[in-house]
């Protein structure tokens, strides 16, 4: 928006009136936070279901299992990234790219004995090149062989949590759709700005700016680190359809 002065904006009031409105909203925010705490407590009390610890994956060192993906830790958070076979890099899932690009710092998870990994639904060699192209360094595996077992028809993408007990693996939680917003800080921050996410579905005042076309793409490409990549590598990936 730059320095544009004609852009729509909230009504300007004095500090006291502003604070009074904010204080009223804060009551709702605190209730929302407490409800989130209660839901998290219920989530911790869910039953669990055993899954195949030997479900095959492929990583940088070749074949391994779901159990191996724990890296010796007790818990695993896995994001099942969609893959459009035969499509160029720019056509890969913009939503998965958006969410997965925001999980970067893993040391805090590790301090709680939790591993994070991406389980891509496509073949390893091609999808790992996309991971490298995007500049991601989180653990990345292909779950192409076991996707029907691990996802069991639960949508096109999924965030799942697992618990390891010895050599046995149990699924403790899963979500899809807007549930994967748990991976993202961008929306959470945008929700606190005056113009919000700027998406057409939002309940915003008339005239508030909204994106046109895809809200997760810039110049037709998935967001995240695309603008920082050199043209040579981009052309190479486009040509190979990776």
N, C-alpha and C positions, 0 to 999 in steps of 0.2 A: 504493500500500500504506500510505502515511502512516506513523503511529507504531505500527501493528499489531505486537504482540509475539509473537502466536501463529503468524505466517507461517512456513512451512518455511524452513529455512536450513541451510547446511553445518555440520558439526561444528566447534565452537570448540576450538582447540588453542593451545599457546604459540607464540611467535614462531619459535623454532628449528624446530619441526615444520612450521609453515606454510611457512617458507622452503625447507625440504628438499623439500616437495612441489612448490613453485613452481619450484625449480631443475631438478627432473626434467622438469616440463612445458616449461621453457624450451628444453631440448635438442630437443624435438619442434617447438617454435615456430621455432627457428632452422633446422631442417631444412626446414620448410615454406617459410620465406622464401627459402632457397637454391634450393629446387625452383621457386619462383615466378620467381626470377631466371633460372633455366635455361629455363623455358618462355617467358619474355619474349624471351630470346636466340633461341630457335627461331622465335618469332613474327616477329622481325626478319629472319629468313632465308627466310620463306615466299616463293614466287613470287607474281606479281600478275597480274591479268586486266584487260584494257581494258574500260571501260564507256563508254556514250554521253555524252560531255562536253556535248552539246547537249540532254540529257534535260530536258524543260520543267518548270519550277517556277513558282510564283506567290508573290510577296512583297508587301510594303507599297507598292512602286512598280510593281506589275504583273508581267508575265511576265519571266522570266529563265531561266537554265540552271543545270545542276549546276556547270558551270565557274565561273559568276558567284558561286556560294555560297562558293567558296574565299576571296572577298574579297581576292584577290591573293596569298594565302599559299600555301605549298607543299603543306600537308596539310589534310585536312578530316575531322573526326569528326562523323558524322551519326547522330542517333537517329530512327528511324522510329516516330513516335507513332501508335498505333491511333486510329481514330475511328469511333464508332457513329453513323452517319447517322440524323438524325431523333430522336435521344434528347436529353433535357435534360442540362444540365451535370452534375448529380449522378450521371448514369448513364454518364458517360465513363469510360474505362479507369482503374481505380484503380491498377493496377501502373505504367502509363506515367506517371500523375500522380505517383506516389510517387518513381520514379526520376528523372524529368525535373526535378522540383522541387528536386533536390539539386545540379544543375549550375548554379552561380551565378557564381563568380569565374572569369573567362576570361583574365585578364591573364597568368597563368602559362602557359597554353596558347599564347597569342599570342607570348610571348617565345621559344617554340620553333618559331615559324612555323606554328602549327596553329590552324585555325578550328574552332569548334564550332557546330553548327546543328541545329535540330529540323526534320525533314521529316515533316510531318503527312500522314496518309493521307486526310484529309478536305479539303473546300473551304477556301480561304483565309479568306474573309470571316467565316465562322462559327467556324472553329477559332481564328482570331486573336483573336476576342472572348473565347474561352475562355482563351487565353494571357494576355490582358490582365486578365481576371477573376481568374485565379490570381496575378497580380502578377509574372509572369515577364518578363524583358527580354532573353533570349537570342535570337539570330537565329531566325526562325520562317518556314518556307515550307510551302506546300502542294505535295505531290508526287503529288496525285491523278491527274494525267494520265500520270505515268511510273512509278507504283508497281509495275506488273507487270514493267516492265523492270528497275528498280533492285532490287526485292526478289526477283523471280523465284521466287515461291512458297516462300520460306524462312521461313515462320512468320508469326505475327500481328504481331510487332514485331521490331525488329532494331537492333543497334548496328553500324555499319560505318565503316571507315577507308579513306580515299582519298588517293592521291598524284597531284599534278599535275606533268606534264612538258610545259612550254609550253602548248599548247592541247589536250593529250591528258590524259585522266583514267583512272587505274587503281585498281581495288579491291585493297587489300592485306590486309584482314582483315574478318571479320564474325562476330557471335555473336548468340545469342538465348537465351531461357529464362533460367536463372540466370547466364548469362554477362554479362548487362547489370548485374549487381551491381557491376561495375567503376565504374558511375556513382555509387554510393551510399556514403556514410560512415556512415549510420545503422546498418545491419546490422553493419558492422565494429565499431562501438563497442558495440552491444548484445551481440555475440558475446563481449565481454570482461567483461560483467557476470555476476553470479551467476545471474540468471534468464534470461539469453540473449535470444533474440528473442520468447520466450513464444508460439511457434507450435506447433500440435499435432504436427507431424512431427518436432520436435527430440527428441533423446535426452537427456532430463532426468530427474533423480530423481523418484520418485513424490511427488505433492503439489505439485510446482513450479507456480507460476501459469502459465496459458495463456489466450490470448485466446479469446473465443467469437465466432462469426460471422466477419466480415471483419476481418483484422488491418490493412488499409490504409484503413479508413474510420472516421470519427468521426461519430456521429449520422447514419449513412447516407450521409455525404458523403465524397468523397476527402479524404485528409489534406493536409498542407501548409498553405496560408494561408487555407483556408475560414473559420475562426472570425474572422478579421480583416476580412472583407468585410462591407459594409453590406447590410442586407436589401433595400433598393431595387434594387441592382444584381443581387442574387441572384434576386429575383422577375422581373426583366426577362429574364435569361438563361433561367430556367426556362420563362417564357411563350413565348419564341421558339424553344425546343428547341435552343439552341446549346450 
